Amino acid sequence: MKQLEADIDDVKQFWNSRPCNIRHSNKKIGTKEYFDEVEHRKYFVESHIPKFADFENWNGKTVLEIGCGIGTDAVNFARAGATYTGVELSEESLEMARNRFNLFDLKGSFLLGDAENLETILNGKNFDLIYSFGVLHHTPSIVNALSGIKKLAHENSTIKIMVYAKNSWKQEMINAELDQPEAQYGCPIANSYSKEEITNLLISSGLNPISLEQAHIFPYMVEPYKNYEYIKQPWFENMPSDIFGVLEKNFGWHLLINAKPL
């Protein structure tokens, strides 16, 4: 696990400067058209998210999202009938998520805070689902975050987490200095984990990993993608879909974890 010399304030400053997915639409920021396009693009490029989150399953149940960002998964939990709470480090992202819920007439609670102080932020509440997608690899101590998750889980809670996978196509490109972890340069902390490493961290935090799967290789040329054109890199364009699927399953950047409290 690569540990970088940065603290939580560095992480906050980075995501305040450019909230995640904020450039997923060129429509006027904050409009329904903007948010609809952001959602469409996110789930087009990361089509595994709806299945992993299983939004409809949480109707009538309490959901905590750690790192809600600008609220794309959040609105889908709320639309499905969940009692939703989002915690977010970035003030800019949190404000956009709140405005998004107001715009679409959805109910939810939003709290400013970091993933390592969950019990304090939430005053010991328990949740049916604790969900965090693409967040915990950005915090200085994932151990603190996982320990906090354990304290917010009741005996039947489900924990769904995505962290970056060390054994992945993307990590090898980063190691070769041919890629970077995030769309914007300079992310202060972006750790990746092997299945063995994250399993040991979960168990030591009182969480039982039920399943670990890999998904997602970004196949598109970056410059056309910035202009909302989806042109695949030649080596992916010419690859049969079933072979690409095998590549994603074994070397995907997203390590999808389903866990329960021990």
PyMOL commands that set and color helices and strands:
alter all, ss='L'
color gray80, all
select helices_A, chain A and resi 8-17+32-45+49-53+55-58+72-79+91-103+118-122+136-138+142-152+169-175+195-204+222-226+234-237+241-251
alter helices_A, ss='H'
color red, helices_A
select strands_A, chain A and resi 62-66+83-88+109-112+127-133+153-165+192-193+207-215+254-261
alter strands_A, ss='S'
color yellow, strands_A
deselect
rebuild
show_as cartoon
